[in-house]
Structures are given as C-alpha cells and as structure tokens.
C-alpha cells in the first residue's frame, strides 16, 4: 500500500514540475561596440550608447 502511495505522489509531482512555464525560445545578448566583447545587462545600462543588443535563439 505504501508503494502505491509513493508512486502516485511521485507521478503527481512529476506532472506539476513539467507543467511549469517553459523558458522563452529567445534571449537578449549584449555586446560592447568599443571593445567587441560581450557584456552584462548592468554594464549595458551604464553605457547604452556604446553597446548593442541582439536576440539569440536557445538551442
């Protein structure tokens, strides 16, 4: 009886985890126009005139 209960709870937990929202298929990538290196979002906010953002797709 315990095994049946554990299997049922495990199945319910699995369904709940899979039902959560999936990640989007794209994300933003930021690059410095001066240096050419990739920068973080916070660095982009500090100097928006010298950085640009492109959309990338997830694989």
C-alpha positions as a printed Julia matrix, in Angstrom:
59×3 Matrix{Float64}:
  0.0    0.0     0.0
  2.86   2.37    0.81
  4.46   1.73   -2.58
  1.25   2.68   -4.38
  1.0    5.91   -2.41
  4.64   6.81   -3.08
  4.3    6.07   -6.81
  1.14   8.19   -7.01
  2.78  11.11   -5.21
  5.82  10.85   -7.43
  3.64  10.89  -10.57
  1.71  13.95   -9.35
  4.95  15.75   -8.52
  6.37  14.95  -11.95
  3.27  16.31  -13.71
  3.39  19.51  -11.66
  7.06  20.11  -12.42
  6.54  19.58  -16.15
  3.5   21.87  -16.18
  5.57  24.88  -15.09
  6.2   27.64  -17.61
  8.92  26.86  -20.13
 11.77  29.25  -20.92
 11.29  31.51  -23.89
 12.91  30.46  -27.14
 14.98  33.65  -27.39
 17.15  35.75  -25.12
 18.99  39.06  -25.38
 22.76  39.2   -25.72
 24.62  42.47  -25.14
 27.87  43.47  -26.83
 30.17  46.45  -26.43
 30.72  48.43  -29.61
 34.06  49.74  -28.32
 35.74  46.5   -27.28
 33.67  43.92  -29.12
 33.29  41.76  -26.03
 30.03  40.52  -24.57
 28.86  42.48  -21.55
 26.28  42.05  -18.81
 22.92  43.74  -18.74
 24.05  46.06  -15.92
 27.05  47.22  -17.98
 24.68  47.88  -20.87
 22.56  50.14  -18.7
 25.63  52.13  -17.6
 26.69  52.98  -21.16
 23.78  52.39  -23.55
 25.29  54.48  -26.36
 28.29  52.16  -26.75
 26.51  48.81  -26.53
 24.03  47.0   -28.67
 21.64  44.13  -28.02
 20.73  41.25  -30.3
 18.16  38.49  -29.88
 19.58  34.97  -29.81
 17.68  31.73  -30.03
 18.09  28.96  -27.48
 19.19  25.56  -28.67
